[in-house]
Amino acid sequence: MPSSPPADDQSLVDRARAGDEEAFAALVRRYSPMLMRLARMYVPTDALAEDVVQETWVAVLRGLERFEGRSSFKTWLFRILVNRAKTRGVREHRSIPFASVGAGDGIESEADGDGPTVDPSRFTSEGAWTSAPADWRDDPEASLNSAEGLRIARAAIDELPERQKIVITLRDLEGLSSDEVRNVLDLTETNQRVLLHRARAKVRKALEDWIAS
């Protein structure tokens, strides 16, 4: 007999509100790995990240009756995690002030001490490419070794500035939408776009270097 598809978040939330412990446990299993990865970006140790995740689930359990569904459960959950992780990060002297990122900056801004997202030597004085970016998907060997490509991408993400790392992780690894990331991190659309643009450019460059090596 084929297995039934996994329950969606809202049905699990409704069941958990009604006292179904297995439904709440299913939500914990579904999201704890993501929460752990996100918390770890704010705090310096795995143990502290585990504490933040545990505090988040306690807050969810206590606040589930008040969850009105104006945002998705995932957005609400991640926002609780981020608020607790920020508090713990400040306590551990590791704060990431997202609200100050790129205020008033356009997509080409060099705020936060970042340099250009692409090496200027790759452009002519008229702004045309002297060497276009490689598309790793067009390389058969890269396609066959996509697991290695993913490893390279993850390694490049680990080297990013913290704010860029968090945004690209939520968008490209955890699959949150632009609106969800903005709501979770309390970012403006411009700030979210700037951070994601810079992060993706650096990861793309790492993949290009890998293909060329």
N, C-alpha and C positions, 0 to 999 in steps of 0.2 A: 504494500500500500504506500503511495507516495506521501512524503511528509507534507504537512500543511505549511503555507508560507508564514514567515515570522509576523507576529502582530505589529501593527503600526504603533507609534508612540502614544497617540491619543487614546487608543483602546486600552493600552497598558496603564496609562495614567488614570483613566476612568475606573478600571478594575482595582488599581492600588488605592484609590480614594474610598472604594467600597470595602477595603480591608483585605484585599487579595495579596497576601505576602509574596506569592510566587510572581505576580505581575511586577511588584516593586523589585524583586530580585532580578527579573529579566531586564529591567531598565538599568540596574546596577551593572549587570554583565555586559550589556550593550555599550554603555558609555564610559565605564571606568578606565579602560585603556586610553581613550582619547583624553579624558580628564587628567590622567596621570602625566601624559606627554605635555599637556599645556601647563599644568602646575609646575612641572620641572623646569620650565623656562623662566619662572619667576623666583624660584627658591633654589638654594645651592646644593641640596642633597635629595636623594630619593626618599629618605625617611621623612623629611619635611613635606615633600610632595604628597606622600601617602597620607600624612596628617591632614593636609589641605583637602584632598579628595574625600577623606572620611568626614571632615567637617561639612563639606558640601552636601553629601548625601544626608547627613543629619538635618541640615537646613531644609533640604528638599522634602524630607519626610514631614517635618514640622510645618512646612509652608504649602504642602500640596493642596490642601483645601482652599487656599487663597489664590491658587494659580488660575487666572481667568482666561488663559488661552489667547490673549491679545498678540502674543508672539508664539512661535513654535516652542514646544517643550525643550528642544535642544538649545535654542537661543537662551531661554530662561535659565536652563541648567548651566550652560557655559558662563553666563553672566554672573551667577552666584559663585562659581569656581573662581573666576577672574577677580571678583571683589575680595574674596578670602585670600587668594594667592597674592594679590597686591599688598594686603595688610601684612601678611606674613613676610613678604619680600622686603617691605619697609623695615619691619622688625629685625630682619636679618641683614639690613643695610644693602638691599638689592632692589632698588625701585626703578620702574620703567614708566616715566611720565608721558603716556600717550597723548594727552590733551595738548601738549606743547609741540607736537611733531608737525612740522611743515606749515605752521600757521601763516596763512597768506601766501604760501608758496605755490608755484605752478609745478607741472610735471617735471620740468628740467631743473628745478631748484637744487642747489647744493647744500641744503640745510643738513644739520646733524653731522657736519664734518665729512660727509660722503664726497667722493670725487665723482666724475662723470660715470654714468652707468656703462658706457661703451668707450673703449680707447679712442681718443680723438684722431690718432694717426690712421684710423681705418676710414676716414672721410677725406675727400678733396676739399679745397677751399670753397667750392660751390655747395658742399654738403652732400655730395654723392658718395656711395660706398667705394672704397678702393679694394676691399675684400669683404664680400657679403657674408653674413652669418651662415655658418653651416647648419643644415637641417639634419639632425642626427637620425631622424626617421627615414631619410633617404639612403642611409648607409646600411647595406644588408648585414654587415658584420655587427653593427650596433644593434640592429633589430634582433639578431640571434642572441645577443648578450644583453638584453634589456634589463635583466636582474643586476648586472654590473652597472648599467647606466643609472638605475635607480639608486644603487649604492653611492655612485659618484654624486648624484643630485642631493641625496641626504647628507653626504659629507659636506657639500658646498653650503647647504642650508645651515648646518651646525656652525659654520664659520661666519654667518651673517651677523650684523648687529642685532641686538635682542628684539627690537621692535619689528624689524623686517622679518626676522625669523618667525615671530609669532604670527604675523599676518599671512605669510606664504604657507605656513604650516596649516593654519585654519582654512585657507582658501584651497590650496592645491593638494594637501595631503588628507585633511579631514573632510573636505568637500562642502564647507559652508559657503553660502552665497555672499555676494558683496554686502547686501543689506544685513545679513546675519552677523558678519564680521563687524560691521559698523556698530550694530546694536550691542554686541558682546563687549567690544573694546571701547565703546563710546567715542568713535572716531567720526570726523567729517568725511564726506565722500572724497574730497581732495586728498586728505591725509592718507586714507586707505589706498587710494590709487597710486600716490607717490611711493608709499612703502612697498606695495606689491610690484610696481614697475621696477624699482631698484633691485628688489630681491630676485625677481625672475631674470633680470638682465645678468646678474652675477652667476646665477645657477646655469643659465644658458651658456655663459662664457666657460664655465667649468666643463660642461658637456662638450663644447667645441674643442677645448684643449685636449680632452680625453680622446675624441675622435681623431684629432690631428697627430696624436702621439704614436 
